[in-house]
């Protein structure tokens, strides 16, 4: 994750972007999730040709438990096109039935362009009296995984802000950030305010802007 951060943030090579959203029958993401996902990407990614979200039902032909390798393999088998397609960047989000093989994980980013969100576990994580709701958790987890594809937090750079959680590398220590460590775990139901953040905080946005401008150095695996 993070290997295509600059490809998304900049328009130097890729002028437009497609996010392919494939889901099992009965696992289509909520329309608000799709709307918020598009809004968050448009907020930080320079794509003069636009950002499109394509949603389709897919038979993943898989069992009830997923490993990272299996997600990568099914992602390659089911996606409509490669991550780099001419002047268009393509990312792939999967909403399959079943669960990740690490207990309590609601979503995971497995490579530079692929992530999976497990709605069975998202629904199980719904809070007492439906606060936070499964829909709110789904929205937050989806944006969280996109955040990892964007390299947050410190996956391919070193932030000038001390916002990485020491006990949860790659995650924020700010409960108001969508990159907060608990967002992608079953612990999300324990939010005291019952409001799960679905936005990047100021430190996240500053990091992304710094990478886009070149002020923040990134690893040499990134597209320039």
N, C-alpha and C positions, 0 to 999 in steps of 0.2 A: 504493500500500500504506500502511495506517495510517489511511485515511479513515474506517474504522468501528471504530477501536480502542475508543473509549468506549462504543459500542453493544454491544461484547462484554464489556468489563470491568464495566459497570454494569447494573443491572436497572431503571433509571428508565423506559426506553421499551420494551425488549425483554426479556420474561420468560423466553423459551426460545430455543434455538439449534439449527439443523440444519446439519450439514456434509455436503453432497452429494459423494460420491466416485464419479466416473465413470471407467471404465477401458476400454481397448481389449481385444479378445479376447486372452488370454494375458498380460495386464498387470495382473491384480488384485493390489492391495497385500497384503502379508503380514498375517495376523490380528494379530500382535504390533504392527505399525505402527498399525493401527486402534485397538487397545487403548491404546497409549501416547499417541496423538493425543488421544483422549478424556480421558485422565487429565491431560495437560498443560493442556488447555482448562479442565477442571473445577477445576484448581488455581488459576487466575487469574481466571476469568470468573464473575461473579455471575449465575447463571441458575436462579432457584428453580423454573422449569418444566422444567428439565433440558436436557441436551445430547445430541442424537441424531446418530449417524453412519449415513448411508444409502449403501450400496455397490451399484452396478449396472454392468453391461456396456453400453458405448455404442459405436456405430459413428461415429467422428468424421469419416469420409470425407475424409481428408486425406493429404497426401504425407508424406515422411520427414523434412522439415525444417520447423520452426516458428519464426515470429517472434512477438514480443510482441503485435502487432496481431492475428495469426491466433489466438493463444490467447484473447485477449479476445473476438474474434468468435465462435469456436466455443463458448466458455464461455457467451455469451449465447444461442446457438442451442440448446444441449443441456441447460442447467440446467432444473430442474423448477419453479422459482419465482424471484421477484426477491429481491435481498439483504434488503429490508425487506418483510415480509409480516405486516401487523397487528402483533401483539406478539411475533412470531418473527423472529429474525435468521437469515439463510441465507448460508453460505459455500460455495464450490465448489472442489473439488480435482480436477484432471484427471491421469490416468495414461495418456497416449497412447503409441502406438508412435512411433518416430522420435526425433529429437534437436532441441535448441534450435539456432538459427542462429549462436550464439556458441559456439565450440568449448570443450569441457570443462565446460560448465554443466550441472549435474545437476538443478537445479530453479530455478524463477523465480516470483515473485509479480508479477502484472501490473497489478492494480488493487486496490481496497479490499476485494474479496471473492473474488478468483480467483487460483489458483496452479496450476502444473503441475510434475509430477515425471517425469523421463524415465528409465524403468527400463532401457532399452537401455544408456544411459551409466552408470547406477548399477551395473549388472552388470559392465560393462567396468572399473569403478573398483575392483572387489574386489581386496584386497591379496594379497600373496604368501602361498601356502598358505591362502588364504581368510581371512586376518586382516588388516584387518577384513573381515567377510563382507558380501556384497551385501545381506543382510537387515538387518544393523546399519546399513549406509550408508543404505539406503532409509528406515529408521525415523528416523535423524538428519536427513536432508534434508527429510523431511515435516514434522517438528517445526520445523525451521529456517524453512521457508517460512511456516508458521503464525505463527512469531515475527515475520516481516516484516509479515504482515497485522495483527498486534498493534502495529505501529509501531516495533518494535525494529530496529536500535539508532539512536536519535536521528532517526528518520524524520519524526516529527511533534512532537517535544519536544526539550529539551536536558537531558541527564542531569547530575546533580551528581557522578557518578562518571566518572573518566577511562578508560572501558572501550571506547570506539570506536577501531577500528584506523585510524590516520592514512592508511594506504595503501589501505584498503578501506572507504570510508564506508558506514555502515549496518550494519557488522559489528563483532563483539566482537574484542578483542585477547587474550582469555583462552581458551586451548586447552581448558579444562574447561567452557566454555559451548557449548550447541548453536548459539549465534549466532556462533561463531568463523568467521572469513572463509573458511577452507578447506572447511567442511562442504559447501557447495553446489557445489564444484568437484571436478575429477578429482584435485586435490591431497589429497583426503580419504584416499586410500590410503596416504599417507606418514606417517600418525600413528605416532609412535615406539612408543607404548604398545599399539598395535593396538586400543585401546578408543575408539570414537567416541562423544563425549558426546551424549545425547539429552535433556538437562535444561537448563532456564534456570538460570544461576548467580545468586548473591545480588544482584549488581548489576542483572541483568535483572529479577528479581523485585521489587526495590526500585523500579525505574523504573515497572513496571506498577502496583504498589501506589500509587505517588505520583500517577500519572495517574488511577487509579480514585478516589482520595480528593480530587483537585483540588489537591493540594500541588504537583504539577508542571504547569506551564502547557502546553497543547497548542495547535496551530494551530486557527484558527476553522473549518476544514473538517470538524471532527469533530462527530459527533452528541452532544448533551448530554442 
